[in-house]
């Protein structure tokens, strides 16, 4: 039997139908994972725009009622689709925690800039979203 590796370095036995089917499923998962990662990035990008709005209008970053509404929606979704409500709760806790971290960083950075302090973030705390004069954003990535 011939053996090779797929795009992720997984061994594929070319003559084994189970291995070929497994490779097909893994390729499908990879496509889903790419969409999931793109959606997480997009969610964080929207949250950066929300952070600038909150900063401009002195709205607190943490909004407990909104957090509750997001969790309630995820809970209902889990029940409607046969998923674990606890899993989706934990997943949203992670997403909300990261977006609050990014929002806090943006608000703190803008406050420092307002007071004339030069700010240059490095590493994972580097926020690349910049407001434009029209109230939109330019580069909307968080890295």
HELIX and SHEET records of a PDB file:
HELIX    1   1 UNK A   17  UNK A   56  1                                  40    
HELIX    2   2 UNK A   64  UNK A   80  1                                  17    
HELIX    3   3 UNK A   85  UNK A  114  1                                  30    
HELIX    4   4 UNK A  123  UNK A  125  5                                   3    
SHEET    1   A 2 UNK A   3  UNK A   5  0                                        
SHEET    2   A 2 UNK A  11  UNK A  13 -1                                        
END                                                                             
